[in-house]
Amino acid sequence: MNLWMRLRELRRYPSAMVGVGVMLLLCVMSVYALVRYPYGTAIALWRAGEMAWLETPRNAAPKWFNWFGADLPETIKLSSDNAQVLAFEDLGGVTRSVLLFSFDFLWRGGFPKEIAVFYEAAYARTPPKVTFSWRTPDGREISLSSLTLRASGRYLPAADTALARRLGGRPPHEALFARPDDPSRPLVGRYELVAEVFSFEPETVVRLRPIIYGQVYGWAGTDHLRRDISIALLWGAPIAIAFGMSVALTLTFWYLTVSAIGAWFGGWVDALVDRLTELRMILPLLPILIMVGMFFSRSLWVILGALILYGLIGGSKGYRAMYLQARALPYLEAARAYGAGSFRIVFRYLVPRFLPLAIPAFVQAIPGYVFLEASLAILGLGDPLLPTWGKVIQDAYSQGALFVGYYYWILLPAAMLFVTGVGFAMVGMALDRIFNPKLRTL
């Protein structure tokens, strides 16, 4: 039975088909991540910090929280390009324009996280000024603040101490949305932000972008630096697969080859390979990788190289035992009788015979290396540049996500690791039954 026919037997195992579905999902995620966020873009966004994510809410839950009745507010972005112009007049060298930003706030599950008004002003010498006021659905009008607009910046009501005092000491993003009869609940309806702009030069241009930050954002939420966690979840797939498959494929082929050479040549060659294998078995892998990360480099590719170098010490006792039994097979004796060299016998006859048995081991080894990379990241020894599942968990843990209720921050990357491990394990166990007939009776 050829290799393709054996692989087709996976259809007989429902668990294996689920695992294949997981693999396909990871492949789709990897392709989408590469297309949607190219490598350079993803790294730049993830490493830029909060300054690149000023228009997203901090520590926002995923949008699908609202599917379960949470009714949490979403982020609302407005712009002066779409604002209603209530007035525009020349007051003798001073231009006065009044812009109206209106929006509907229809969520009853909580208040916005914060409010910000981003501005850009182009002028020659005298900067323009703006006065903000707030209108609630029940007709109340609240004066916010007046400020001089420089080239660019943002106005944060939460940082306006005078406004906070006028609102009774309560955070503005709550007080401005609170019901008069029940301040613990938001008042739903249409709100209006009025901006009265005074320009002192005819060529002055002012752009305003108010943002009301919600409590939910995207399908994965945001972290403490306002970053969209979905970028790390998407990019975690190709990184995890590339890391796990690189190590598993390299070491599986190495163990097959080195164990075959040692078993076939015997003598001091077999003894050397066997002693090196025993040496690798007693060397602690995790402490070695921790030392590499602490004293040399935390780059994922350096860790990958160290892991492969560690695995290249010796071979596999399991493969060695199978090769020792196969040395007496008639077809190998015949090959030696007609003059085939030792290396030809090893690479042409011996290794290919046991190659199918290495396929399940290769598949089952992948999630182990994926979890190893995540473990290093959780310990703070992961690659500082790459957005990986382990790095997300480490960030969440360092920020006390479990203690403040941001469970999604840890559960989503942990779920990706769990699904990846289970998917590869189910396919690997099914392949083990297909390529090892003795397991079919168990």
C-alpha positions in Angstrom: 0.0 0.0 0.0 1.6 3.3 -1.1 1.8 6.4 1.1 -1.1 8.2 -0.5 -3.4 5.3 0.0 -2.5 5.1 3.6 -3.1 8.8 4.1 -6.5 8.5 2.5 -7.4 6.1 5.4 -7.7 9.1 7.6 -11.2 9.5 6.4 -12.1 6.4 8.5 -11.4 8.3 11.7 -13.8 11.2 12.6 -11.3 12.5 15.2 -8.6 12.7 12.5 -10.9 14.7 10.2 -11.5 17.1 13.0 -7.8 17.4 13.4 -7.4 18.0 9.6 -10.0 20.7 9.9 -7.9 22.4 12.6 -4.8 22.2 10.4 -6.7 23.7 7.5 -8.0 26.5 9.8 -4.5 27.3 10.9 -3.3 27.4 7.3 -6.2 29.8 6.3 -5.3 32.0 9.3 -1.6 32.0 8.3 -2.4 33.0 4.7 -4.9 35.7 5.8 -2.3 37.0 8.3 0.4 37.3 5.7 -2.0 39.0 3.2 -3.8 41.3 5.7 -0.8 42.2 7.8 2.5 41.7 5.9 5.5 40.8 8.1 6.9 44.3 8.2 3.5 45.9 8.9 2.6 43.5 11.7 5.9 44.0 13.5 5.7 47.8 13.1 2.1 47.8 14.5 2.9 45.5 17.4 6.1 47.2 18.4 4.9 50.8 17.9 3.2 50.8 21.3 0.3 53.0 22.3 1.2 55.9 20.0 0.2 53.9 16.9 -3.1 52.9 18.5 -4.5 56.1 19.9 -7.8 55.7 18.1 -8.6 52.3 19.7 -9.9 51.8 23.3 -7.7 50.5 26.0 -8.4 47.0 27.4 -11.6 46.6 25.4 -13.4 43.2 25.3 -14.2 41.5 22.0 -17.4 42.6 20.2 -19.0 39.1 20.5 -19.5 39.8 24.2 -22.6 41.6 23.1 -23.9 38.4 21.5 -24.5 37.1 25.0 -26.5 40.1 26.2 -23.7 42.3 27.6 -24.9 45.3 25.5 -21.5 47.1 25.9 -20.9 50.3 23.9 -18.8 50.2 20.8 -16.3 52.8 19.6 -17.8 55.8 17.7 -15.5 57.8 15.4 -16.6 61.2 14.1 -14.9 63.7 11.8 -15.3 67.3 10.9 -15.5 66.3 7.2 -19.0 64.9 8.0 -20.0 67.3 10.7 -23.0 69.7 10.3 -22.0 73.3 9.9 -24.4 75.4 12.1 -22.8 78.8 11.4 -20.0 80.3 9.4 -19.4 84.1 9.7 -16.7 86.7 9.4 -16.4 88.9 12.5 -14.0 91.5 11.1 -10.8 89.6 10.7 -11.9 86.7 12.9 -13.8 83.8 11.3 -16.3 81.9 13.5 -17.6 78.5 12.5 -19.8 76.2 14.5 -19.6 72.4 13.9 -22.1 69.9 15.2 -21.1 66.3 15.8 -24.1 64.1 16.5 -24.3 60.4 17.2 -26.6 57.8 18.7 -25.6 56.1 22.0 -28.0 53.1 22.3 -26.1 50.7 24.6 -27.4 50.2 28.2 -24.7 47.8 29.5 -22.2 50.5 30.4 -20.5 53.8 29.9 -17.8 54.6 27.3 -14.2 54.0 28.4 -13.1 57.5 27.5 -13.6 60.5 25.2 -11.0 62.2 23.0 -11.0 64.9 20.4 -8.1 64.8 18.0 -7.3 68.0 16.1 -5.1 69.2 13.3 -4.6 72.9 12.6 -2.8 74.6 9.7 -2.0 78.3 10.3 0.7 80.8 9.6 1.3 82.6 12.9 -1.8 82.8 15.1 -3.3 79.5 16.2 -7.0 79.1 16.2 -9.1 78.5 19.3 -12.1 76.2 19.9 -14.8 75.9 22.5 -16.5 72.6 23.2 -20.0 72.1 24.6 -22.0 68.9 25.1 -25.7 68.3 24.5 -27.6 65.3 26.0 -30.7 63.6 24.7 -32.8 65.2 27.4 -31.9 68.7 26.3 -29.2 69.6 28.8 -26.1 71.5 27.5 -22.8 71.2 29.4 -19.8 73.5 28.7 -16.7 71.4 28.4 -13.6 73.5 27.7 -11.8 76.1 25.5 -8.3 75.6 24.2 -5.8 76.9 21.7 -5.1 74.5 18.8 -1.5 73.9 17.9 -0.4 71.9 14.9 -1.8 68.6 16.2 -2.9 67.0 19.4 -5.9 65.8 21.3 -8.2 67.0 24.0 -9.0 64.6 26.8 -11.9 65.5 29.0 -10.6 63.0 31.6 -7.4 65.1 32.0 -9.4 68.4 32.4 -9.4 68.9 36.2 -11.7 72.0 36.0 -14.3 70.0 34.0 -14.1 67.1 36.5 -14.8 69.5 39.4 -17.8 70.9 37.6 -19.1 67.4 37.0 -18.9 66.5 40.7 -15.6 64.7 40.6 -16.9 61.9 38.4 -15.0 60.8 35.3 -16.3 62.9 32.3 -16.9 59.8 30.1 -19.4 58.6 32.7 -20.9 61.9 33.9 -21.6 63.2 30.4 -23.6 60.0 29.6 -25.3 59.4 33.0 -29.0 59.5 33.6 -30.0 62.4 35.8 -32.4 60.2 37.9 -29.9 57.2 38.1 -26.3 58.2 37.6 -25.2 54.5 37.7 -26.9 53.9 34.3 -26.2 55.5 30.9 -28.8 57.6 29.2 -29.5 56.3 25.7 -30.4 58.6 22.8 -28.8 61.2 20.5 -25.8 63.2 21.8 -24.3 66.2 20.3 -20.8 67.7 20.5 -20.7 71.4 19.5 -17.3 72.9 18.5 -17.1 76.7 18.1 -13.9 77.4 16.1 -12.3 80.9 15.9 -9.8 81.4 13.2 -7.6 84.6 13.1 -6.1 84.1 9.7 -7.9 83.6 6.4 -5.9 80.5 5.4 -6.4 78.7 8.7 -7.7 75.1 8.3 -8.9 73.1 11.3 -9.8 69.4 11.3 -11.5 67.7 14.4 -12.0 64.0 15.0 -14.0 63.2 18.1 -13.8 59.6 19.3 -16.0 58.0 22.0 -14.1 54.9 23.0 -16.3 51.8 23.6 -15.9 48.8 25.9 -15.7 46.3 23.0 -13.6 46.3 19.9 -12.9 43.8 17.2 -13.2 40.1 17.4 -10.4 39.7 19.9 -10.4 42.9 22.0 -7.4 45.1 22.8 -4.7 45.1 25.4 -3.2 47.6 27.8 -1.4 49.4 24.9 -4.6 49.6 22.9 -3.2 47.1 20.4 -5.7 44.9 18.5 -5.1 41.4 19.9 -6.4 39.8 16.7 -3.0 40.7 15.0 -1.1 38.5 17.5 -3.7 35.8 17.3 -3.5 35.7 13.5 0.2 36.0 13.3 0.6 33.4 16.1 -0.6 30.7 13.6 2.2 31.0 11.0 4.8 31.6 13.6 3.7 28.5 15.6 3.4 26.3 12.6 6.8 27.4 11.1 8.5 26.9 14.4 7.0 23.6 15.2 7.3 22.1 11.8 10.9 23.3 11.3 12.1 21.6 14.5 10.0 18.5 14.1 10.9 17.9 10.4 14.6 18.5 11.0 14.9 16.3 14.0 12.7 13.5 12.7 14.8 13.2 9.6 18.0 13.4 11.7 16.9 10.7 14.1 15.9 8.4 11.2 19.3 8.9 9.5 21.7 8.9 12.4 20.0 5.9 14.1 20.1 4.0 10.8 23.8 4.7 10.4 24.7 3.7 13.9 22.6 0.5 13.8 23.9 -0.6 10.4 27.6 0.1 10.9 27.5 -1.2 14.5 30.7 -1.3 16.6 32.1 2.0 17.8 29.8 4.0 15.5 26.7 2.5 17.1 28.2 3.0 20.6 29.0 6.6 19.9 25.5 7.4 18.6 23.9 5.6 21.5 26.1 7.4 24.1 25.3 10.8 22.5 21.6 9.9 22.6 21.8 9.1 26.3 23.7 12.4 26.9 20.9 14.3 25.2 18.3 12.5 27.3 19.9 13.6 30.6 20.6 17.2 29.5 17.8 19.5 30.7 16.3 21.2 27.6 14.3 24.0 29.3 17.1 25.3 31.5 19.4 25.3 28.4 16.9 27.4 26.4 16.4 29.7 29.4 20.2 30.3 29.5 20.3 31.0 25.8 17.5 33.5 26.1 18.9 35.2 29.1 22.6 35.4 28.2 22.6 35.3 24.4 19.5 36.3 22.5 15.7 36.0 22.8 15.2 35.9 19.1 12.8 33.2 18.0 15.2 32.0 15.3 18.1 31.8 17.8 15.9 29.7 20.1 15.0 27.6 17.1 18.7 27.0 16.2 19.5 26.1 19.8 16.6 23.7 20.0 17.8 22.0 16.7 21.4 21.8 17.9 20.2 20.2 21.1 18.2 17.6 19.1 21.2 16.9 16.9 23.0 15.2 19.8 22.6 11.5 19.1 19.6 9.8 17.6 16.6 7.9 18.8 16.6 4.7 20.8 13.3 3.7 19.4 14.5 3.9 15.8 17.7 2.2 16.7 15.8 -0.8 18.1 13.8 -1.1 14.9 16.9 -0.8 12.7 18.7 -3.5 14.7 15.9 -5.9 14.1 15.8 -5.0 10.4 19.5 -5.7 9.8 18.8 -9.4 9.3 16.0 -8.9 6.7 16.5 -11.0 3.6 16.3 -8.1 1.1 19.1 -6.2 3.0 21.3 -9.4 2.8 20.6 -9.6 -0.9 21.5 -6.0 -1.4 24.8 -6.6 0.4 25.4 -9.7 -1.6 25.2 -8.0 -5.0 27.7 -5.3 -3.8 25.6 -2.4 -2.6 27.6 -0.1 -0.4 26.7 0.6 3.2 25.5 4.1 2.7 23.4 3.0 -0.3 21.8 0.3 1.9 21.1 2.9 4.6 19.6 5.6 2.4 18.1 3.5 -0.3 16.7 0.6 1.6 16.8 0.9 5.4 15.6 4.5 6.0 12.7 4.4 3.4 11.4 1.2 5.0 10.8 3.0 8.3 9.9 6.4 6.9 6.1 5.8 7.1 6.5 5.1 10.9 8.2 8.5 11.3 5.2 10.4 9.9 3.0 10.0 13.0 5.9 10.9 15.2 6.6 14.0 13.1 2.9 15.2 13.3 2.7 14.5 17.1 6.0 16.3 17.8 4.8 19.6 16.3 2.5 20.8 19.1 5.1 19.9 21.7 7.5 22.4 20.1 4.7 25.0 19.7 4.0 24.7 23.5 7.7 24.9 24.2 7.9 28.3 22.4 4.8 29.5 24.2 6.3 28.4 27.5 9.4 30.4 26.9 7.4 33.5 26.0 5.2 33.1 29.1 8.4 33.0 31.2 9.5 36.3 29.6 12.1 34.7 27.3 10.1 35.0 24.1 11.0 37.0 21.0 10.4 40.7 21.9 9.6 41.5 18.3 7.1 38.9 17.2 3.4 38.8 18.1 2.9 35.3 19.3 0.3 33.5 21.4 2.7 33.0 24.3 3.7 36.7 24.2 0.0 37.7 24.5 -0.4 35.4 27.5 2.8 36.9 29.1 1.6 40.4 28.6 -1.8 39.6 30.0 -0.3 37.9 33.1 2.2 40.8 33.7 -0.8 43.3 33.6 -2.9 41.2 36.0 -5.6 40.4 33.5 -7.1 37.7 35.6 -7.4 39.9 38.6 -9.2 42.7 36.8 -11.5 40.6 34.8 -9.9 40.7 31.3 -10.3 36.9 30.9 -10.5 37.1 27.1 -6.9 38.4 27.0 -5.6 35.0 28.3 -8.3 32.6 27.2 -8.2 33.5 23.4 -4.4 32.7 22.9 -4.7 29.8 25.3 -7.6 28.4 23.3 -5.5 28.7 20.1 -2.7 26.7 21.7 -5.2 24.1 23.0 -6.9 23.7 19.6 -3.6 23.4 17.8 -2.3 20.8 20.2 -5.5 18.7 20.1 -5.8 19.0 16.3 -2.3 17.7 15.6 -2.6 15.1 18.3 -5.8 13.6 16.8 -4.2 13.4 13.4 -1.0 11.9 14.8 -2.9 9.2 16.7 -4.9 8.3 13.7 -1.7 8.1 11.6 -0.2 5.9 14.3 -3.0 3.4 13.9 -2.7 3.5 10.1 1.1 3.1 9.8 1.4 0.7 12.8 -0.9 -2.2 12.3 -0.4 -3.5 15.8 -2.3 -0.5 17.2 -5.4 -1.3 15.1 -6.4 -4.2 17.5 -6.2 -2.0 20.6 
